[in-house]
């Protein structure tokens, strides 16, 4: 099973603001799992493999095989 990261965790890894990560998800630039939510703000989780592909981590390719 894939590790799921929060928006804040992804933002910290990429050294960007949470808002930037949310914008990338909404624009389709970053694939995310949308969680059911009660609050006004949509909740997302990003798979570790997706993040690895985005940052060009060579171990992501071997993990997918």
CHARMM internal coordinates of N, CA and C (Angstrom, degrees):
IC EDIT
DIST 1 N 1 CA 1.4551
DIST 1 CA 1 C 1.5332
ANGL 1 N 1 CA 1 C 109.47
DIST 1 C 2 N 1.2915
ANGL 1 CA 1 C 2 N 115.01
DIHE 1 N 1 CA 1 C 2 N 144.17
DIST 2 N 2 CA 1.4547
ANGL 1 C 2 N 2 CA 120.84
DIHE 1 CA 1 C 2 N 2 CA -176.01
DIST 2 CA 2 C 1.5300
ANGL 2 N 2 CA 2 C 111.61
DIHE 1 C 2 N 2 CA 2 C -81.04
DIST 2 C 3 N 1.3134
ANGL 2 CA 2 C 3 N 115.21
DIHE 2 N 2 CA 2 C 3 N 143.36
DIST 3 N 3 CA 1.4613
ANGL 2 C 3 N 3 CA 120.38
DIHE 2 CA 2 C 3 N 3 CA 174.86
DIST 3 CA 3 C 1.5279
ANGL 3 N 3 CA 3 C 108.61
DIHE 2 C 3 N 3 CA 3 C -74.93
DIST 3 C 4 N 1.3347
ANGL 3 CA 3 C 4 N 115.97
DIHE 3 N 3 CA 3 C 4 N 132.74
DIST 4 N 4 CA 1.4603
ANGL 3 C 4 N 4 CA 120.95
DIHE 3 CA 3 C 4 N 4 CA 178.47
DIST 4 CA 4 C 1.5191
ANGL 4 N 4 CA 4 C 109.45
DIHE 3 C 4 N 4 CA 4 C -104.98
DIST 4 C 5 N 1.3243
ANGL 4 CA 4 C 5 N 115.70
DIHE 4 N 4 CA 4 C 5 N 132.53
DIST 5 N 5 CA 1.4600
ANGL 4 C 5 N 5 CA 122.01
DIHE 4 CA 4 C 5 N 5 CA -178.97
DIST 5 CA 5 C 1.5217
ANGL 5 N 5 CA 5 C 110.33
DIHE 4 C 5 N 5 CA 5 C -109.32
DIST 5 C 6 N 1.3137
ANGL 5 CA 5 C 6 N 116.52
DIHE 5 N 5 CA 5 C 6 N 147.42
DIST 6 N 6 CA 1.4604
ANGL 5 C 6 N 6 CA 120.99
DIHE 5 CA 5 C 6 N 6 CA 176.39
DIST 6 CA 6 C 1.5276
ANGL 6 N 6 CA 6 C 109.50
DIHE 5 C 6 N 6 CA 6 C -78.12
DIST 6 C 7 N 1.3133
ANGL 6 CA 6 C 7 N 115.30
DIHE 6 N 6 CA 6 C 7 N 166.53
DIST 7 N 7 CA 1.4650
ANGL 6 C 7 N 7 CA 121.13
DIHE 6 CA 6 C 7 N 7 CA 176.33
DIST 7 CA 7 C 1.5298
ANGL 7 N 7 CA 7 C 109.50
DIHE 6 C 7 N 7 CA 7 C -58.77
DIST 7 C 8 N 1.3148
ANGL 7 CA 7 C 8 N 116.94
DIHE 7 N 7 CA 7 C 8 N -42.77
DIST 8 N 8 CA 1.4751
ANGL 7 C 8 N 8 CA 120.78
DIHE 7 CA 7 C 8 N 8 CA -179.39
DIST 8 CA 8 C 1.5196
ANGL 8 N 8 CA 8 C 111.90
DIHE 7 C 8 N 8 CA 8 C -63.60
DIST 8 C 9 N 1.3321
ANGL 8 CA 8 C 9 N 117.00
DIHE 8 N 8 CA 8 C 9 N -40.60
DIST 9 N 9 CA 1.4707
ANGL 8 C 9 N 9 CA 120.22
DIHE 8 CA 8 C 9 N 9 CA 178.94
DIST 9 CA 9 C 1.5267
ANGL 9 N 9 CA 9 C 111.03
DIHE 8 C 9 N 9 CA 9 C -64.21
DIST 9 C 10 N 1.3288
ANGL 9 CA 9 C 10 N 116.46
DIHE 9 N 9 CA 9 C 10 N -43.54
DIST 10 N 10 CA 1.4669
ANGL 9 C 10 N 10 CA 120.81
DIHE 9 CA 9 C 10 N 10 CA 179.06
DIST 10 CA 10 C 1.5228
ANGL 10 N 10 CA 10 C 110.06
DIHE 9 C 10 N 10 CA 10 C -64.63
DIST 10 C 11 N 1.3304
ANGL 10 CA 10 C 11 N 116.70
DIHE 10 N 10 CA 10 C 11 N -43.13
DIST 11 N 11 CA 1.4635
ANGL 10 C 11 N 11 CA 120.69
DIHE 10 CA 10 C 11 N 11 CA 179.02
DIST 11 CA 11 C 1.5309
ANGL 11 N 11 CA 11 C 110.81
DIHE 10 C 11 N 11 CA 11 C -60.01
DIST 11 C 12 N 1.3089
ANGL 11 CA 11 C 12 N 116.48
DIHE 11 N 11 CA 11 C 12 N -41.13
DIST 12 N 12 CA 1.4661
ANGL 11 C 12 N 12 CA 120.41
DIHE 11 CA 11 C 12 N 12 CA 179.85
DIST 12 CA 12 C 1.5279
ANGL 12 N 12 CA 12 C 110.86
DIHE 11 C 12 N 12 CA 12 C -65.55
DIST 12 C 13 N 1.3252
ANGL 12 CA 12 C 13 N 117.08
DIHE 12 N 12 CA 12 C 13 N -42.80
DIST 13 N 13 CA 1.4663
ANGL 12 C 13 N 13 CA 121.33
DIHE 12 CA 12 C 13 N 13 CA -179.91
DIST 13 CA 13 C 1.5353
ANGL 13 N 13 CA 13 C 110.60
DIHE 12 C 13 N 13 CA 13 C -63.73
DIST 13 C 14 N 1.3398
ANGL 13 CA 13 C 14 N 116.05
DIHE 13 N 13 CA 13 C 14 N -42.46
DIST 14 N 14 CA 1.4653
ANGL 13 C 14 N 14 CA 120.64
DIHE 13 CA 13 C 14 N 14 CA -177.78
DIST 14 CA 14 C 1.5257
ANGL 14 N 14 CA 14 C 113.46
DIHE 13 C 14 N 14 CA 14 C -85.91
DIST 14 C 15 N 1.3217
ANGL 14 CA 14 C 15 N 115.91
DIHE 14 N 14 CA 14 C 15 N -5.39
DIST 15 N 15 CA 1.4678
ANGL 14 C 15 N 15 CA 122.49
DIHE 14 CA 14 C 15 N 15 CA -179.83
DIST 15 CA 15 C 1.5283
ANGL 15 N 15 CA 15 C 111.99
DIHE 14 C 15 N 15 CA 15 C 59.03
DIST 15 C 16 N 1.3466
ANGL 15 CA 15 C 16 N 113.88
DIHE 15 N 15 CA 15 C 16 N 47.11
DIST 16 N 16 CA 1.4529
ANGL 15 C 16 N 16 CA 121.07
DIHE 15 CA 15 C 16 N 16 CA 174.93
DIST 16 CA 16 C 1.5256
ANGL 16 N 16 CA 16 C 108.22
DIHE 15 C 16 N 16 CA 16 C -130.62
DIST 16 C 17 N 1.3175
ANGL 16 CA 16 C 17 N 116.16
DIHE 16 N 16 CA 16 C 17 N 174.00
DIST 17 N 17 CA 1.4505
ANGL 16 C 17 N 17 CA 121.26
DIHE 16 CA 16 C 17 N 17 CA 178.88
DIST 17 CA 17 C 1.5294
ANGL 17 N 17 CA 17 C 110.38
DIHE 16 C 17 N 17 CA 17 C -80.35
DIST 17 C 18 N 1.3305
ANGL 17 CA 17 C 18 N 116.91
DIHE 17 N 17 CA 17 C 18 N 153.82
DIST 18 N 18 CA 1.4660
ANGL 17 C 18 N 18 CA 121.50
DIHE 17 CA 17 C 18 N 18 CA 176.89
DIST 18 CA 18 C 1.5304
ANGL 18 N 18 CA 18 C 111.42
DIHE 17 C 18 N 18 CA 18 C -54.36
DIST 18 C 19 N 1.3194
ANGL 18 CA 18 C 19 N 116.06
DIHE 18 N 18 CA 18 C 19 N -38.91
DIST 19 N 19 CA 1.4630
ANGL 18 C 19 N 19 CA 121.36
DIHE 18 CA 18 C 19 N 19 CA -179.43
DIST 19 CA 19 C 1.5265
ANGL 19 N 19 CA 19 C 111.32
DIHE 18 C 19 N 19 CA 19 C -59.98
DIST 19 C 20 N 1.3133
ANGL 19 CA 19 C 20 N 116.57
DIHE 19 N 19 CA 19 C 20 N -36.71
DIST 20 N 20 CA 1.4710
ANGL 19 C 20 N 20 CA 121.40
DIHE 19 CA 19 C 20 N 20 CA 178.90
DIST 20 CA 20 C 1.5195
ANGL 20 N 20 CA 20 C 110.11
DIHE 19 C 20 N 20 CA 20 C -64.95
DIST 20 C 21 N 1.3208
ANGL 20 CA 20 C 21 N 117.26
DIHE 20 N 20 CA 20 C 21 N -44.43
DIST 21 N 21 CA 1.4709
ANGL 20 C 21 N 21 CA 121.08
DIHE 20 CA 20 C 21 N 21 CA 179.40
DIST 21 CA 21 C 1.5274
ANGL 21 N 21 CA 21 C 109.56
DIHE 20 C 21 N 21 CA 21 C -62.61
DIST 21 C 22 N 1.3253
ANGL 21 CA 21 C 22 N 117.39
DIHE 21 N 21 CA 21 C 22 N -44.67
DIST 22 N 22 CA 1.4696
ANGL 21 C 22 N 22 CA 120.82
DIHE 21 CA 21 C 22 N 22 CA 178.60
DIST 22 CA 22 C 1.5344
ANGL 22 N 22 CA 22 C 111.19
DIHE 21 C 22 N 22 CA 22 C -61.11
DIST 22 C 23 N 1.3242
ANGL 22 CA 22 C 23 N 116.82
DIHE 22 N 22 CA 22 C 23 N -39.82
DIST 23 N 23 CA 1.4701
ANGL 22 C 23 N 23 CA 120.99
DIHE 22 CA 22 C 23 N 23 CA 178.80
DIST 23 CA 23 C 1.5281
ANGL 23 N 23 CA 23 C 110.10
DIHE 22 C 23 N 23 CA 23 C -64.32
DIST 23 C 24 N 1.3367
ANGL 23 CA 23 C 24 N 117.37
DIHE 23 N 23 CA 23 C 24 N -43.07
DIST 24 N 24 CA 1.4596
ANGL 23 C 24 N 24 CA 120.67
DIHE 23 CA 23 C 24 N 24 CA 178.53
DIST 24 CA 24 C 1.5260
ANGL 24 N 24 CA 24 C 111.23
DIHE 23 C 24 N 24 CA 24 C -61.21
DIST 24 C 25 N 1.3232
ANGL 24 CA 24 C 25 N 116.87
DIHE 24 N 24 CA 24 C 25 N -39.53
DIST 25 N 25 CA 1.4662
ANGL 24 C 25 N 25 CA 120.60
DIHE 24 CA 24 C 25 N 25 CA 178.40
DIST 25 CA 25 C 1.5262
ANGL 25 N 25 CA 25 C 109.58
DIHE 24 C 25 N 25 CA 25 C -64.36
DIST 25 C 26 N 1.3308
ANGL 25 CA 25 C 26 N 117.45
DIHE 25 N 25 CA 25 C 26 N -47.63
DIST 26 N 26 CA 1.4617
ANGL 25 C 26 N 26 CA 121.35
DIHE 25 CA 25 C 26 N 26 CA -178.85
DIST 26 CA 26 C 1.5231
ANGL 26 N 26 CA 26 C 112.23
DIHE 25 C 26 N 26 CA 26 C -63.82
DIST 26 C 27 N 1.3444
ANGL 26 CA 26 C 27 N 117.16
DIHE 26 N 26 CA 26 C 27 N -32.38
DIST 27 N 27 CA 1.4668
ANGL 26 C 27 N 27 CA 121.51
DIHE 26 CA 26 C 27 N 27 CA 179.30
DIST 27 CA 27 C 1.5300
ANGL 27 N 27 CA 27 C 112.07
DIHE 26 C 27 N 27 CA 27 C -81.45
DIST 27 C 28 N 1.3251
ANGL 27 CA 27 C 28 N 116.99
DIHE 27 N 27 CA 27 C 28 N -9.54
DIST 28 N 28 CA 1.4557
ANGL 27 C 28 N 28 CA 120.40
DIHE 27 CA 27 C 28 N 28 CA -179.56
DIST 28 CA 28 C 1.5207
ANGL 28 N 28 CA 28 C 113.99
DIHE 27 C 28 N 28 CA 28 C 86.35
DIST 28 C 29 N 1.3088
ANGL 28 CA 28 C 29 N 117.47
DIHE 28 N 28 CA 28 C 29 N 6.14
DIST 29 N 29 CA 1.4678
ANGL 28 C 29 N 29 CA 121.29
DIHE 28 CA 28 C 29 N 29 CA -179.95
DIST 29 CA 29 C 1.5242
ANGL 29 N 29 CA 29 C 111.75
DIHE 28 C 29 N 29 CA 29 C -77.66
DIST 29 C 30 N 1.3266
ANGL 29 CA 29 C 30 N 116.75
DIHE 29 N 29 CA 29 C 30 N -20.64
DIST 30 N 30 CA 1.4590
ANGL 29 C 30 N 30 CA 122.00
DIHE 29 CA 29 C 30 N 30 CA -179.27
DIST 30 CA 30 C 1.5239
ANGL 30 N 30 CA 30 C 107.43
DIHE 29 C 30 N 30 CA 30 C -134.67
DIST 30 C 31 N 1.3312
ANGL 30 CA 30 C 31 N 115.86
DIHE 30 N 30 CA 30 C 31 N 117.63
DIST 31 N 31 CA 1.4626
ANGL 30 C 31 N 31 CA 121.08
DIHE 30 CA 30 C 31 N 31 CA -178.58
DIST 31 CA 31 C 1.5267
ANGL 31 N 31 CA 31 C 109.99
DIHE 30 C 31 N 31 CA 31 C -73.06
DIST 31 C 32 N 1.3285
ANGL 31 CA 31 C 32 N 116.02
DIHE 31 N 31 CA 31 C 32 N 136.08
DIST 32 N 32 CA 1.4590
ANGL 31 C 32 N 32 CA 120.20
DIHE 31 CA 31 C 32 N 32 CA -178.22
DIST 32 CA 32 C 1.5198
ANGL 32 N 32 CA 32 C 110.75
DIHE 31 C 32 N 32 CA 32 C -144.02
DIST 32 C 33 N 1.3302
ANGL 32 CA 32 C 33 N 114.70
DIHE 32 N 32 CA 32 C 33 N 157.52
DIST 33 N 33 CA 1.4556
ANGL 32 C 33 N 33 CA 122.07
DIHE 32 CA 32 C 33 N 33 CA 173.18
DIST 33 CA 33 C 1.5272
ANGL 33 N 33 CA 33 C 105.89
DIHE 32 C 33 N 33 CA 33 C -91.75
DIST 33 C 34 N 1.3187
ANGL 33 CA 33 C 34 N 116.21
DIHE 33 N 33 CA 33 C 34 N 129.57
DIST 34 N 34 CA 1.4682
ANGL 33 C 34 N 34 CA 120.53
DIHE 33 CA 33 C 34 N 34 CA 179.46
DIST 34 CA 34 C 1.5223
ANGL 34 N 34 CA 34 C 107.76
DIHE 33 C 34 N 34 CA 34 C -95.93
DIST 34 C 35 N 1.3205
ANGL 34 CA 34 C 35 N 115.75
DIHE 34 N 34 CA 34 C 35 N 123.03
DIST 35 N 35 CA 1.4575
ANGL 34 C 35 N 35 CA 121.16
DIHE 34 CA 34 C 35 N 35 CA -179.23
DIST 35 CA 35 C 1.5236
ANGL 35 N 35 CA 35 C 110.69
DIHE 34 C 35 N 35 CA 35 C -91.55
DIST 35 C 36 N 1.3292
ANGL 35 CA 35 C 36 N 116.24
DIHE 35 N 35 CA 35 C 36 N 148.94
DIST 36 N 36 CA 1.4661
ANGL 35 C 36 N 36 CA 118.18
DIHE 35 CA 35 C 36 N 36 CA 173.04
DIST 36 CA 36 C 1.5234
ANGL 36 N 36 CA 36 C 108.49
DIHE 35 C 36 N 36 CA 36 C -60.71
DIST 36 C 37 N 1.3125
ANGL 36 CA 36 C 37 N 116.88
DIHE 36 N 36 CA 36 C 37 N 142.20
DIST 37 N 37 CA 1.4573
ANGL 36 C 37 N 37 CA 118.67
DIHE 36 CA 36 C 37 N 37 CA -176.29
DIST 37 CA 37 C 1.5249
ANGL 37 N 37 CA 37 C 111.41
DIHE 36 C 37 N 37 CA 37 C -137.99
DIST 37 C 38 N 1.3109
ANGL 37 CA 37 C 38 N 114.48
DIHE 37 N 37 CA 37 C 38 N 154.29
DIST 38 N 38 CA 1.4564
ANGL 37 C 38 N 38 CA 122.20
DIHE 37 CA 37 C 38 N 38 CA 177.58
DIST 38 CA 38 C 1.5205
ANGL 38 N 38 CA 38 C 108.74
DIHE 37 C 38 N 38 CA 38 C -108.59
DIST 38 C 39 N 1.3084
ANGL 38 CA 38 C 39 N 115.93
DIHE 38 N 38 CA 38 C 39 N -33.32
DIST 39 N 39 CA 1.4633
ANGL 38 C 39 N 39 CA 121.38
DIHE 38 CA 38 C 39 N 39 CA -178.15
DIST 39 CA 39 C 1.5257
ANGL 39 N 39 CA 39 C 110.90
DIHE 38 C 39 N 39 CA 39 C -75.28
DIST 39 C 40 N 1.3228
ANGL 39 CA 39 C 40 N 115.68
DIHE 39 N 39 CA 39 C 40 N 175.15
DIST 40 N 40 CA 1.4593
ANGL 39 C 40 N 40 CA 120.98
DIHE 39 CA 39 C 40 N 40 CA 179.14
DIST 40 CA 40 C 1.5207
ANGL 40 N 40 CA 40 C 112.28
DIHE 39 C 40 N 40 CA 40 C -68.15
DIST 40 C 41 N 1.3170
ANGL 40 CA 40 C 41 N 117.29
DIHE 40 N 40 CA 40 C 41 N -36.26
DIST 41 N 41 CA 1.4603
ANGL 40 C 41 N 41 CA 121.40
DIHE 40 CA 40 C 41 N 41 CA -175.48
DIST 41 CA 41 C 1.5337
ANGL 41 N 41 CA 41 C 111.05
DIHE 40 C 41 N 41 CA 41 C -84.83
DIST 41 C 42 N 1.3195
ANGL 41 CA 41 C 42 N 115.55
DIHE 41 N 41 CA 41 C 42 N 132.47
DIST 42 N 42 CA 1.4604
ANGL 41 C 42 N 42 CA 122.46
DIHE 41 CA 41 C 42 N 42 CA 177.33
DIST 42 CA 42 C 1.5252
ANGL 42 N 42 CA 42 C 109.75
DIHE 41 C 42 N 42 CA 42 C -67.23
DIST 42 C 43 N 1.3213
ANGL 42 CA 42 C 43 N 117.20
DIHE 42 N 42 CA 42 C 43 N 138.25
DIST 43 N 43 CA 1.4589
ANGL 42 C 43 N 43 CA 121.39
DIHE 42 CA 42 C 43 N 43 CA 179.13
DIST 43 CA 43 C 1.5238
ANGL 43 N 43 CA 43 C 109.76
DIHE 42 C 43 N 43 CA 43 C -101.82
DIST 43 C 44 N 1.3266
ANGL 43 CA 43 C 44 N 116.13
DIHE 43 N 43 CA 43 C 44 N 131.62
DIST 44 N 44 CA 1.4605
ANGL 43 C 44 N 44 CA 122.35
DIHE 43 CA 43 C 44 N 44 CA -179.61
DIST 44 CA 44 C 1.5162
ANGL 44 N 44 CA 44 C 110.45
DIHE 43 C 44 N 44 CA 44 C -123.60
DIST 44 C 45 N 1.3273
ANGL 44 CA 44 C 45 N 115.63
DIHE 44 N 44 CA 44 C 45 N 154.20
DIST 45 N 45 CA 1.4579
ANGL 44 C 45 N 45 CA 122.62
DIHE 44 CA 44 C 45 N 45 CA 168.55
DIST 45 CA 45 C 1.5202
ANGL 45 N 45 CA 45 C 106.41
DIHE 44 C 45 N 45 CA 45 C -133.49
DIST 45 C 46 N 1.3196
ANGL 45 CA 45 C 46 N 116.06
DIHE 45 N 45 CA 45 C 46 N 139.44
DIST 46 N 46 CA 1.4570
ANGL 45 C 46 N 46 CA 121.78
DIHE 45 CA 45 C 46 N 46 CA -178.68
DIST 46 CA 46 C 1.5292
ANGL 46 N 46 CA 46 C 107.77
DIHE 45 C 46 N 46 CA 46 C -113.23
DIST 46 C 47 N 1.3340
ANGL 46 CA 46 C 47 N 115.63
DIHE 46 N 46 CA 46 C 47 N 131.11
DIST 47 N 47 CA 1.4625
ANGL 46 C 47 N 47 CA 119.68
DIHE 46 CA 46 C 47 N 47 CA 179.05
DIST 47 CA 47 C 1.5206
ANGL 47 N 47 CA 47 C 109.65
DIHE 46 C 47 N 47 CA 47 C -68.67
DIST 47 C 48 N 1.3247
ANGL 47 CA 47 C 48 N 116.25
DIHE 47 N 47 CA 47 C 48 N 143.39
DIST 48 N 48 CA 1.4653
ANGL 47 C 48 N 48 CA 122.27
DIHE 47 CA 47 C 48 N 48 CA 178.15
DIST 48 CA 48 C 1.5285
ANGL 48 N 48 CA 48 C 110.12
DIHE 47 C 48 N 48 CA 48 C -58.03
DIST 48 C 49 N 1.3337
ANGL 48 CA 48 C 49 N 117.50
DIHE 48 N 48 CA 48 C 49 N -40.57
DIST 49 N 49 CA 1.4730
ANGL 48 C 49 N 49 CA 120.42
DIHE 48 CA 48 C 49 N 49 CA -179.59
DIST 49 CA 49 C 1.5286
ANGL 49 N 49 CA 49 C 111.18
DIHE 48 C 49 N 49 CA 49 C -63.20
DIST 49 C 50 N 1.3207
ANGL 49 CA 49 C 50 N 116.52
DIHE 49 N 49 CA 49 C 50 N -38.50
DIST 50 N 50 CA 1.4677
ANGL 49 C 50 N 50 CA 120.48
DIHE 49 CA 49 C 50 N 50 CA 178.38
DIST 50 CA 50 C 1.5213
ANGL 50 N 50 CA 50 C 110.32
DIHE 49 C 50 N 50 CA 50 C -62.86
DIST 50 C 51 N 1.3094
ANGL 50 CA 50 C 51 N 116.41
DIHE 50 N 50 CA 50 C 51 N -45.33
DIST 51 N 51 CA 1.4636
ANGL 50 C 51 N 51 CA 120.53
DIHE 50 CA 50 C 51 N 51 CA 178.60
DIST 51 CA 51 C 1.5270
ANGL 51 N 51 CA 51 C 110.65
DIHE 50 C 51 N 51 CA 51 C -62.37
DIST 51 C 52 N 1.3271
ANGL 51 CA 51 C 52 N 117.08
DIHE 51 N 51 CA 51 C 52 N -42.73
DIST 52 N 52 CA 1.4633
ANGL 51 C 52 N 52 CA 120.90
DIHE 51 CA 51 C 52 N 52 CA 179.22
DIST 52 CA 52 C 1.5268
ANGL 52 N 52 CA 52 C 111.62
DIHE 51 C 52 N 52 CA 52 C -60.57
DIST 52 C 53 N 1.3293
ANGL 52 CA 52 C 53 N 116.51
DIHE 52 N 52 CA 52 C 53 N -39.69
DIST 53 N 53 CA 1.4754
ANGL 52 C 53 N 53 CA 119.91
DIHE 52 CA 52 C 53 N 53 CA 177.43
DIST 53 CA 53 C 1.5142
ANGL 53 N 53 CA 53 C 110.63
DIHE 52 C 53 N 53 CA 53 C -64.58
DIST 53 C 54 N 1.3153
ANGL 53 CA 53 C 54 N 116.92
DIHE 53 N 53 CA 53 C 54 N -41.60
DIST 54 N 54 CA 1.4631
ANGL 53 C 54 N 54 CA 121.41
DIHE 53 CA 53 C 54 N 54 CA -178.09
DIST 54 CA 54 C 1.5233
ANGL 54 N 54 CA 54 C 111.03
DIHE 53 C 54 N 54 CA 54 C -63.64
DIST 54 C 55 N 1.3229
ANGL 54 CA 54 C 55 N 116.60
DIHE 54 N 54 CA 54 C 55 N -41.30
DIST 55 N 55 CA 1.4617
ANGL 54 C 55 N 55 CA 119.20
DIHE 54 CA 54 C 55 N 55 CA -177.76
DIST 55 CA 55 C 1.5231
ANGL 55 N 55 CA 55 C 112.68
DIHE 54 C 55 N 55 CA 55 C -87.17
DIST 55 C 56 N 1.3528
ANGL 55 CA 55 C 56 N 116.27
DIHE 55 N 55 CA 55 C 56 N -0.70
DIST 56 N 56 CA 1.4637
ANGL 55 C 56 N 56 CA 119.41
DIHE 55 CA 55 C 56 N 56 CA 176.34
DIST 56 CA 56 C 1.5070
ANGL 56 N 56 CA 56 C 114.19
DIHE 55 C 56 N 56 CA 56 C 75.37
DIST 56 C 57 N 1.3264
ANGL 56 CA 56 C 57 N 117.72
DIHE 56 N 56 CA 56 C 57 N 31.49
DIST 57 N 57 CA 1.4588
ANGL 56 C 57 N 57 CA 122.19
DIHE 56 CA 56 C 57 N 57 CA 178.91
DIST 57 CA 57 C 1.5247
ANGL 57 N 57 CA 57 C 108.86
DIHE 56 C 57 N 57 CA 57 C -72.32
DIST 57 C 58 N 1.3383
ANGL 57 CA 57 C 58 N 118.84
DIHE 57 N 57 CA 57 C 58 N 117.95
DIST 58 N 58 CA 1.4613
ANGL 57 C 58 N 58 CA 121.50
DIHE 57 CA 57 C 58 N 58 CA -177.41
DIST 58 CA 58 C 1.5199
ANGL 58 N 58 CA 58 C 112.98
DIHE 57 C 58 N 58 CA 58 C -62.67
DIST 58 C 59 N 1.3295
ANGL 58 CA 58 C 59 N 119.16
DIHE 58 N 58 CA 58 C 59 N -24.39
DIST 59 N 59 CA 1.4618
ANGL 58 C 59 N 59 CA 120.78
DIHE 58 CA 58 C 59 N 59 CA 179.66
DIST 59 CA 59 C 1.5188
ANGL 59 N 59 CA 59 C 110.80
DIHE 58 C 59 N 59 CA 59 C -72.18
DIST 59 C 60 N 1.3378
ANGL 59 CA 59 C 60 N 118.73
DIHE 59 N 59 CA 59 C 60 N -17.56
DIST 60 N 60 CA 1.4630
ANGL 59 C 60 N 60 CA 122.42
DIHE 59 CA 59 C 60 N 60 CA 178.97
DIST 60 CA 60 C 1.5269
ANGL 60 N 60 CA 60 C 110.23
DIHE 59 C 60 N 60 CA 60 C -67.57
DIST 60 C 61 N 1.3166
ANGL 60 CA 60 C 61 N 117.50
DIHE 60 N 60 CA 60 C 61 N -36.83
DIST 61 N 61 CA 1.4547
ANGL 60 C 61 N 61 CA 121.64
DIHE 60 CA 60 C 61 N 61 CA -179.54
DIST 61 CA 61 C 1.5280
ANGL 61 N 61 CA 61 C 111.27
DIHE 60 C 61 N 61 CA 61 C -66.52
DIST 61 C 62 N 1.3240
ANGL 61 CA 61 C 62 N 116.37
DIHE 61 N 61 CA 61 C 62 N -43.27
DIST 62 N 62 CA 1.4642
ANGL 61 C 62 N 62 CA 119.66
DIHE 61 CA 61 C 62 N 62 CA -179.75
DIST 62 CA 62 C 1.5106
ANGL 62 N 62 CA 62 C 111.55
DIHE 61 C 62 N 62 CA 62 C -71.59
DIST 62 C 63 N 1.3279
ANGL 62 CA 62 C 63 N 118.90
DIHE 62 N 62 CA 62 C 63 N -28.98
DIST 63 N 63 CA 1.4576
ANGL 62 C 63 N 63 CA 122.49
DIHE 62 CA 62 C 63 N 63 CA 179.30
DIST 63 CA 63 C 1.5217
ANGL 63 N 63 CA 63 C 110.56
DIHE 62 C 63 N 63 CA 63 C -71.00
DIST 63 C 64 N 1.3258
ANGL 63 CA 63 C 64 N 117.21
DIHE 63 N 63 CA 63 C 64 N -29.25
DIST 64 N 64 CA 1.4565
ANGL 63 C 64 N 64 CA 121.89
DIHE 63 CA 63 C 64 N 64 CA -178.44
DIST 64 CA 64 C 1.5240
ANGL 64 N 64 CA 64 C 112.20
DIHE 63 C 64 N 64 CA 64 C -77.44
DIST 64 C 65 N 1.3165
ANGL 64 CA 64 C 65 N 117.40
DIHE 64 N 64 CA 64 C 65 N -20.09
DIST 65 N 65 CA 1.4818
ANGL 64 C 65 N 65 CA 120.99
DIHE 64 CA 64 C 65 N 65 CA -176.94
DIST 65 CA 65 C 1.4922
ANGL 65 N 65 CA 65 C 111.95
DIHE 64 C 65 N 65 CA 65 C -82.12
END
COOR INIT
IC SEED 1 N 1 CA 1 C
IC BUILD
